[in-house]
């Protein structure tokens, strides 16, 4: 899908405030509402706009402990991989999960209330998956930058 400057501006505006009305969006990009709505529909149907959500403040919900968990495995079979991804995906504490290149095979960002909750998560993780050869965790002291806005240029 070709994305022009008007689409980019719409996407940037929506990333900053997903509650903007169609009228406000159309006005901001110098369109009437019908062509603006058609552009938004096209962006949604093509998958550029994946979903619209509310972003919550984790600290106000008592979730201020961030851990980055790096994992090495001895098993690299496709069956193990599928089972591993399926199992990890069931953990609501896992906010992000990646297959990596480099020293570790996988990395996840975990968000919980405190160290006790992380320890409970850690025990569930290592006891529910065979084939983990090394699980290393580091903990964030302070968030310095966090954004969900993609760098649209």
MOFEN-V561796 format. One record per residue. N is the residue number from 1. OMEGA is omega in whole degrees, -180 to 180 (* if undefined). NEAR is the number of other ideal C-beta (glycine too) atoms within 8 Angstrom. D_CENTER is the distance of its C-alpha to the mean C-alpha in Angstrom with 2 decimals. Layout:
<<N | OMEGA | NEAR | D_CENTER> <N | OMEGA | NEAR | D_CENTER>>
This chain:
<<1 | 176 | 6 | 22.95> <2 | 179 | 3 | 24.52> <3 | -179 | 8 | 22.77> <4 | -177 | 6 | 25.37> <5 | 178 | 5 | 25.39> <6 | 176 | 9 | 25.58> <7 | 180 | 11 | 22.44> <8 | 179 | 11 | 20.66> <9 | 177 | 10 | 22.05> <10 | -180 | 14 | 20.99> <11 | 178 | 14 | 17.36> <12 | 179 | 10 | 17.56> <13 | -180 | 12 | 19.25> <14 | 178 | 12 | 16.81> <15 | 179 | 10 | 13.87> <16 | -178 | 6 | 16.18> <17 | -178 | 6 | 17.49> <18 | -179 | 8 | 16.57> <19 | 179 | 4 | 19.82> <20 | 180 | 9 | 22.15> <21 | 176 | 6 | 24.97> <22 | 178 | 9 | 26.03> <23 | -180 | 7 | 29.11> <24 | 179 | 8 | 27.31> <25 | -179 | 14 | 25.09> <26 | -180 | 13 | 28.21> <27 | -177 | 7 | 30.22> <28 | -179 | 9 | 27.73> <29 | 177 | 11 | 27.86> <30 | 175 | 4 | 31.57> <31 | 168 | 9 | 31.47> <32 | -173 | 6 | 32.92> <33 | -177 | 9 | 30.75> <34 | 178 | 6 | 31.51> <35 | 178 | 9 | 30.40> <36 | 179 | 14 | 27.30> <37 | 179 | 10 | 26.44> <38 | 177 | 8 | 27.17> <39 | 179 | 12 | 24.80> <40 | 178 | 12 | 21.95> <41 | 180 | 8 | 22.91> <42 | 178 | 9 | 23.02> <43 | 177 | 14 | 19.54> <44 | -178 | 9 | 18.26> <45 | 179 | 6 | 20.53> <46 | 179 | 7 | 19.57> <47 | 177 | 6 | 15.84> <48 | 170 | 10 | 15.16> <49 | -175 | 10 | 14.16> <50 | 178 | 4 | 11.85> <51 | 176 | 4 | 11.99> <52 | -174 | 5 | 12.99> <53 | 171 | 5 | 11.79> <54 | 176 | 4 | 13.02> <55 | -176 | 5 | 11.21> <56 | 177 | 6 | 12.95> <57 | -176 | 6 | 14.51> <58 | -179 | 8 | 13.82> <59 | 179 | 7 | 17.24> <60 | 176 | 6 | 19.09> <61 | 177 | 7 | 17.90> <62 | -179 | 6 | 19.11> <63 | -173 | 9 | 15.88> <64 | -178 | 8 | 16.73> <65 | -178 | 12 | 16.70> <66 | 178 | 10 | 13.92> <67 | 173 | 13 | 14.67> <68 | -175 | 12 | 13.72> <69 | 178 | 12 | 15.31> <70 | -172 | 14 | 16.87> <71 | 169 | 13 | 18.71> <72 | 179 | 11 | 21.72> <73 | 175 | 12 | 23.28> <74 | -176 | 5 | 26.77> <75 | -180 | 7 | 25.93> <76 | 180 | 6 | 24.50> <77 | 180 | 6 | 25.75> <78 | -180 | 5 | 23.85> <79 | 179 | 6 | 24.64> <80 | -180 | 11 | 23.32> <81 | 180 | 9 | 20.06> <82 | -180 | 8 | 19.59> <83 | 180 | 9 | 20.57> <84 | -179 | 12 | 18.36> <85 | 179 | 9 | 15.12> <86 | -179 | 8 | 16.38> <87 | -179 | 10 | 17.29> <88 | -179 | 12 | 14.19> <89 | 178 | 8 | 12.11> <90 | -180 | 6 | 14.60> <91 | -179 | 11 | 13.84> <92 | 180 | 4 | 12.12> <93 | -178 | 9 | 12.01> <94 | -177 | 11 | 9.55> <95 | 179 | 7 | 6.12> <96 | -175 | 6 | 5.30> <97 | -174 | 10 | 8.34> <98 | 166 | 7 | 10.37> <99 | -169 | 4 | 14.00> <100 | 165 | 9 | 15.76> <101 | 180 | 2 | 19.03> <102 | -173 | 4 | 21.33> <103 | -179 | 4 | 22.61> <104 | -178 | 11 | 19.89> <105 | -176 | 8 | 18.74> <106 | 175 | 12 | 15.29> <107 | 177 | 11 | 12.97> <108 | 173 | 13 | 10.54> <109 | -175 | 11 | 9.35> <110 | -180 | 14 | 11.21> <111 | -179 | 10 | 11.95> <112 | -178 | 11 | 15.46> <113 | -173 | 8 | 18.60> <114 | -178 | 8 | 20.72> <115 | 179 | 6 | 22.12> <116 | 179 | 7 | 23.90> <117 | 177 | 11 | 20.82> <118 | 179 | 14 | 19.16> <119 | 177 | 8 | 22.43> <120 | 177 | 8 | 22.36> <121 | -178 | 12 | 18.88> <122 | 180 | 11 | 20.16> <123 | 177 | 8 | 23.32> <124 | -178 | 9 | 21.70> <125 | -174 | 12 | 19.54> <126 | 178 | 9 | 22.56> <127 | -178 | 6 | 24.92> <128 | -176 | 6 | 23.04> <129 | 175 | 11 | 22.63> <130 | 174 | 4 | 25.66> <131 | 176 | 9 | 25.77> <132 | -178 | 10 | 23.69> <133 | 180 | 6 | 25.93> <134 | 176 | 8 | 24.13> <135 | -177 | 11 | 21.34> <136 | -180 | 8 | 20.92> <137 | 171 | 10 | 19.00> <138 | -172 | 7 | 18.80> <139 | 179 | 9 | 18.13> <140 | 177 | 8 | 17.02> <141 | -175 | 3 | 20.09> <142 | 175 | 4 | 18.81> <143 | -179 | 6 | 15.72> <144 | 174 | 3 | 17.15> <145 | 175 | 4 | 14.53> <146 | 175 | 4 | 11.21> <147 | 171 | 4 | 10.16> <148 | -178 | 5 | 7.89> <149 | 177 | 7 | 11.01> <150 | -179 | 5 | 11.48> <151 | -178 | 4 | 14.90> <152 | 179 | 7 | 17.02> <153 | * | 3 | 20.57>>
